[in-house]
Amino acid sequence: MDDTYKASGVDISKAEETLDGIKKYVKSTYNSNVLSDIGNFGGLFQFDSDKYKMPVLVSSTDGVGTKLKIAIDAGKHDTIGQDLVNHCVNDIAVSGAEPLFFLDYMAFGKLNQDVATEIVKGFSIACNENNCALIGGETAEMPGIYNENDYDISGTIVGVVEKESILAGRNIETGDLLIGFHSNGLHTNGYSLARGVLLEKYKLTDHIDELNRTLAEELLRVHKSYLNLIRELLLTVNVKAFAHITGGGIVGNTSRIIPEGLNIKIHWGNWDIPPVFKLIQQTANISSDEMRKVFNMGIGLIAVVPYDQEEITMQAANSKREHAIVVGKVE
């Protein structure tokens, strides 16, 4: 039966060998809260509920979109896992949550052990950096769904926050400032447009003078985790809400946290747009409105703070080697 299954495109023995190869990376993320071992049907995690009066679990599931195609075509697979973990961490951190554990899903047209190991290596790097455990995952071989050299990944993160500390933005009011923090390029959004524009003119291996690196190096820059910055801001500033700037851009994502009856005014000239966004816009003559709807335009996180806390916010960001900019206000 195994030979028949292998002939159909699914190699069970290779999957088992891959599991052996990734164990060291997975176990590097374990802490005393992880009660299960690799290979169990479910991941077991016990968090210290005594630290909380009313703990609330916060979860998020995401992928990295067509940034995957850049990783596949460039043959570089050790950063795409970091992108995914950091994206998911940011999505729950903006609620005030601390990440607890992460689970991954990988699907291949044909399982490549080296590629799978590099992806999981990326997961483990980011999980360790964000102090969360990689407690489970699924690796699937799906011939007929994916081309032989293609793969897809997604992930789910679970974190915890004290109920009274949940950031929901309900106390946002007119006059509050929108403080922005730099992104590290495209992060994981807008790649379908970026690929369609840039790969018409350039190869991934081309060194682009405006970027001071190859196109592949630019497009594979790791999606930043803002967890440490968010922790510092929550300790020192009266943050009313955070917005993680992903698909939909600055306006689309920040508007999600603004109460009904209020609006935001973005001061687009307050910061320098990174070269990669200028390159995309100029290459295809894309309107500024369209660029702002699709891309983060150099701002990956926004904090809503009271008007009188601008300076302390700047100082807190500087302590974490982050540069803060007033990007707008609430009206």
C-alpha positions as CSV (number, residue, x, y, z in Angstrom):
1,M,0.0,0.0,0.0
2,D,2.9,2.4,0.9
3,D,4.4,1.8,-2.6
4,T,1.1,2.5,-4.2
5,Y,0.6,5.7,-2.2
6,K,4.2,6.8,-3.0
7,A,3.5,6.2,-6.7
8,S,0.5,8.5,-6.4
9,G,2.8,11.3,-5.2
10,V,2.7,11.0,-1.4
11,D,5.8,9.6,0.4
12,I,5.0,8.7,4.0
13,S,8.5,7.7,4.8
14,K,9.9,11.1,3.6
15,A,7.4,12.8,5.9
16,E,8.6,10.8,8.9
17,E,12.2,11.7,8.0
18,T,11.3,15.3,7.8
19,L,9.7,15.2,11.2
20,D,12.9,13.8,12.6
21,G,14.9,16.7,10.9
22,I,12.8,19.5,12.4
23,K,12.6,18.2,16.0
24,K,15.6,20.2,17.2
25,Y,14.1,23.4,16.0
26,V,10.7,22.7,17.5
27,K,12.1,21.7,20.8
28,S,14.2,24.8,21.0
29,T,10.9,26.7,21.5
30,Y,9.6,24.5,24.4
31,N,9.2,25.8,27.9
32,S,7.9,24.4,31.1
33,N,4.3,25.0,30.0
34,V,4.5,22.6,27.1
35,L,3.2,19.2,28.3
36,S,3.2,17.3,25.0
37,D,5.9,16.0,22.7
38,I,6.4,16.1,19.0
39,G,4.1,13.7,17.2
40,N,1.2,13.8,19.6
41,F,-2.3,14.2,18.1
42,G,-2.7,17.5,19.9
43,G,-0.4,20.0,21.5
44,L,-0.8,20.4,25.3
45,F,0.0,23.7,26.9
46,Q,-0.6,24.8,30.5
47,F,-0.3,28.5,31.2
48,D,-0.1,30.0,34.7
49,S,-3.6,31.2,35.3
50,D,-2.7,32.4,38.8
51,K,-0.9,35.4,37.1
52,Y,-4.3,36.7,35.9
53,K,-7.6,37.6,37.6
54,M,-9.7,37.1,34.5
55,P,-7.5,35.7,31.7
56,V,-8.8,36.0,28.2
57,L,-7.4,33.9,25.4
58,V,-6.7,35.8,22.1
59,S,-6.1,33.9,18.9
60,S,-5.4,34.6,15.2
61,T,-4.8,32.6,12.1
62,D,-3.0,33.9,9.0
63,G,-0.8,33.2,6.0
64,V,1.8,35.2,4.2
65,G,0.1,35.5,0.8
66,T,2.1,35.5,-2.4
67,K,5.3,36.5,-0.7
68,L,5.6,32.7,-0.7
69,K,6.2,32.9,-4.5
70,I,9.2,35.1,-3.9
71,A,10.7,32.7,-1.4
72,I,10.1,29.7,-3.8
73,D,11.5,31.5,-6.8
74,A,14.5,32.8,-4.9
75,G,15.2,29.5,-3.3
76,K,15.3,31.0,0.2
77,H,13.0,29.5,2.8
78,D,14.4,30.3,6.2
79,T,12.7,33.7,6.6
80,I,9.1,33.0,5.4
81,G,8.4,31.2,8.7
82,Q,9.6,34.2,10.6
83,D,7.2,36.4,8.6
84,L,4.3,34.2,9.5
85,V,5.0,34.0,13.3
86,N,5.7,37.8,13.6
87,H,2.6,38.7,11.6
88,C,0.4,36.5,13.9
89,V,2.2,37.8,17.1
90,N,1.5,41.4,16.0
91,D,-2.2,40.6,15.4
92,I,-2.8,39.6,19.0
93,A,-0.2,41.9,20.6
94,V,-2.3,44.9,19.5
95,S,-5.0,43.7,21.8
96,G,-2.6,43.7,24.7
97,A,-2.0,40.0,24.6
98,E,1.2,38.0,25.3
99,P,1.7,35.1,22.9
100,L,1.6,31.6,24.4
101,F,2.0,29.1,21.6
102,F,2.0,28.8,17.8
103,L,0.8,26.0,15.5
104,D,1.8,25.7,11.8
105,Y,0.4,24.2,8.7
106,M,2.6,23.4,5.6
107,A,1.4,21.9,2.4
108,F,3.7,20.8,-0.5
109,G,3.2,19.7,-4.0
110,K,6.1,17.3,-3.3
111,L,7.6,17.3,0.1
112,N,11.2,18.6,0.1
113,Q,12.9,17.8,3.4
114,D,15.4,20.6,3.1
115,V,12.8,23.2,2.3
116,A,10.5,22.0,5.1
117,T,13.4,22.1,7.6
118,E,14.3,25.7,6.6
119,I,10.7,26.8,7.0
120,V,10.5,25.3,10.5
121,K,13.8,26.8,11.3
122,G,12.3,30.2,10.6
123,F,9.3,29.4,12.8
124,S,11.6,28.5,15.7
125,I,13.7,31.6,15.3
126,A,10.6,33.9,15.6
127,C,9.0,31.8,18.3
128,N,12.1,32.1,20.4
129,E,12.3,35.8,19.8
130,N,8.7,36.3,20.8
131,N,8.8,33.9,23.7
132,C,6.2,31.5,22.5
133,A,6.2,27.8,22.0
134,L,5.8,25.9,18.7
135,I,3.7,23.1,20.0
136,G,2.2,21.5,17.0
137,G,1.8,21.5,13.2
138,E,0.7,19.6,10.1
139,T,2.7,18.8,7.1
140,A,0.8,17.7,4.0
141,E,1.8,16.4,0.6
142,M,-0.8,17.4,-1.9
143,P,0.1,16.5,-5.5
144,G,-2.6,17.7,-7.9
145,I,-3.3,20.7,-5.7
146,Y,0.1,22.3,-5.8
147,N,2.8,22.2,-8.4
148,E,5.8,20.0,-7.4
149,N,8.0,22.8,-6.2
150,D,5.2,24.9,-4.7
151,Y,4.1,25.0,-1.1
152,D,1.7,27.0,1.2
153,I,2.0,27.8,4.9
154,S,-0.4,29.2,7.5
155,G,-0.3,29.5,11.3
156,T,-2.4,30.0,14.3
157,I,-1.3,31.8,17.5
158,V,-2.8,31.8,20.9
159,G,-2.1,34.4,23.6
160,V,-3.5,35.7,26.8
161,V,-4.5,39.1,28.2
162,E,-6.1,40.3,31.4
163,K,-9.7,41.1,30.7
164,E,-9.5,44.6,32.1
165,S,-6.3,45.3,30.0
166,I,-7.8,44.5,26.6
167,L,-7.2,47.3,24.2
168,A,-10.4,48.1,22.4
169,G,-10.2,51.8,21.7
170,R,-13.5,52.7,23.3
171,N,-11.9,55.7,25.1
172,I,-10.5,57.2,21.9
173,E,-11.5,60.8,21.5
174,T,-11.0,63.9,19.3
175,G,-7.5,65.3,19.5
176,D,-5.8,61.9,20.1
177,L,-2.6,61.4,18.2
178,L,-1.7,58.6,15.8
179,I,1.9,57.7,16.4
180,G,3.4,55.5,13.7
181,F,6.4,53.1,13.8
182,H,8.5,52.1,10.8
183,S,7.8,48.9,8.9
184,N,10.6,46.7,7.4
185,G,9.4,47.0,3.8
186,L,6.3,45.3,2.4
187,H,6.0,42.9,5.4
188,T,3.5,40.3,4.1
189,N,1.0,42.4,2.1
190,G,0.6,43.7,-1.4
191,Y,2.9,41.1,-3.0
192,S,0.5,40.2,-5.8
193,L,0.7,43.8,-7.0
194,A,4.4,44.2,-6.3
195,R,5.3,41.0,-8.1
196,G,3.2,41.9,-11.1
197,V,4.8,45.3,-11.4
198,L,8.5,44.6,-10.5
199,L,9.0,41.2,-12.1
200,E,7.9,42.6,-15.4
201,K,11.0,44.8,-15.4
202,Y,13.5,43.1,-13.0
203,K,14.8,39.7,-12.0
204,L,14.9,38.7,-8.4
205,T,18.7,38.5,-8.7
206,D,19.1,42.1,-10.0
207,H,20.8,44.5,-7.7
208,I,18.6,47.6,-7.6
209,D,20.6,50.8,-6.9
210,E,17.6,52.6,-5.3
211,L,17.2,49.7,-2.8
212,N,21.0,49.1,-2.3
213,R,20.3,45.3,-2.4
214,T,18.9,42.7,-4.8
215,L,15.2,42.6,-5.5
216,A,14.9,39.3,-3.7
217,E,16.7,40.6,-0.6
218,E,14.3,43.5,-0.5
219,L,11.1,41.5,-1.0
220,L,12.1,38.9,1.5
221,R,12.9,41.3,4.4
222,V,11.4,39.8,7.5
223,H,8.0,41.2,8.7
224,K,8.9,42.9,12.0
225,S,7.6,41.9,15.3
226,Y,6.4,44.8,17.4
227,L,5.9,42.8,20.6
228,N,8.8,44.3,22.6
229,L,7.9,47.8,21.5
230,I,4.2,47.2,22.4
231,R,5.2,45.9,25.8
232,E,7.3,49.0,26.5
233,L,4.6,51.4,25.3
234,L,2.0,49.7,27.5
235,L,4.3,50.1,30.6
236,T,5.0,53.8,30.0
237,V,2.2,55.4,27.9
238,N,-1.6,55.6,28.1
239,V,-2.1,53.8,24.8
240,K,-5.7,53.7,23.9
241,A,-5.4,51.3,20.9
242,F,-2.9,49.8,18.4
243,A,-3.4,49.1,14.7
244,H,-1.2,46.5,12.9
245,I,-0.9,47.9,9.4
246,T,-1.5,45.0,7.0
247,G,-3.7,44.5,3.9
248,G,-5.8,47.6,3.5
249,G,-3.1,50.1,4.4
250,I,-2.9,52.7,7.1
251,V,-6.4,54.1,6.7
252,G,-8.1,50.7,6.3
253,N,-6.5,49.2,9.4
254,T,-6.5,52.2,11.7
255,S,-10.2,52.9,11.0
256,R,-11.0,49.5,12.4
257,I,-10.1,50.7,15.9
258,I,-11.7,54.2,15.8
259,P,-15.2,54.4,17.5
260,E,-18.2,55.3,15.4
261,G,-18.6,59.1,15.0
262,L,-14.9,59.8,14.8
263,N,-12.5,59.9,11.9
264,I,-8.8,59.9,11.3
265,K,-6.7,62.5,9.5
266,I,-3.4,61.1,8.1
267,H,-0.5,63.5,7.5
268,W,1.1,61.7,4.6
269,G,4.0,64.1,4.3
270,N,5.3,63.5,7.8
271,W,7.6,60.6,7.0
272,D,9.8,59.5,4.1
273,I,8.3,56.8,2.0
274,P,10.8,53.9,1.8
275,P,12.4,53.4,-1.7
276,V,10.7,50.0,-2.4
277,F,7.3,51.7,-2.4
278,K,8.5,54.5,-4.7
279,L,10.0,51.9,-7.0
280,I,6.7,50.1,-7.3
281,Q,4.7,53.3,-7.8
282,Q,7.1,54.7,-10.4
283,T,7.5,51.5,-12.3
284,A,3.8,51.1,-13.1
285,N,2.6,54.7,-12.6
286,I,0.3,53.7,-9.8
287,S,-1.8,56.4,-8.1
288,S,-1.0,57.4,-4.6
289,D,-4.5,56.5,-3.5
290,E,-4.1,53.0,-4.8
291,M,-0.6,52.6,-3.2
292,R,-2.0,53.7,0.2
293,K,-4.9,51.2,0.0
294,V,-2.6,48.3,-0.8
295,F,0.7,48.9,1.1
296,N,1.8,50.0,4.6
297,M,3.9,52.8,3.0
298,G,6.6,52.4,5.6
299,I,4.4,52.4,8.8
300,G,3.8,48.9,10.3
301,L,2.2,49.8,13.6
302,I,0.2,52.8,14.9
303,A,-0.6,53.7,18.5
304,V,-3.4,56.0,19.5
305,V,-2.3,58.1,22.4
306,P,-3.5,61.3,24.2
307,Y,-2.3,64.6,22.7
308,D,-0.1,65.3,25.8
309,Q,1.8,62.0,25.6
310,E,3.6,62.6,22.3
311,E,7.0,63.1,23.9
312,I,6.9,60.2,26.3
313,T,5.8,57.9,23.4
314,M,8.8,59.1,21.4
315,Q,11.1,58.4,24.4
316,A,9.7,54.9,24.9
317,A,10.1,54.0,21.3
318,N,13.7,55.3,21.3
319,S,14.5,53.1,24.3
320,K,13.6,50.1,22.0
321,R,15.6,51.6,19.1
322,E,12.4,52.4,17.2
323,H,11.7,55.7,15.5
324,A,8.2,57.1,16.2
325,I,6.4,59.6,14.0
326,V,3.2,61.5,14.4
327,V,1.3,60.3,11.3
328,G,-2.1,61.8,12.0
329,K,-4.8,62.5,14.6
330,V,-8.4,61.7,15.5
331,E,-11.0,64.1,14.5
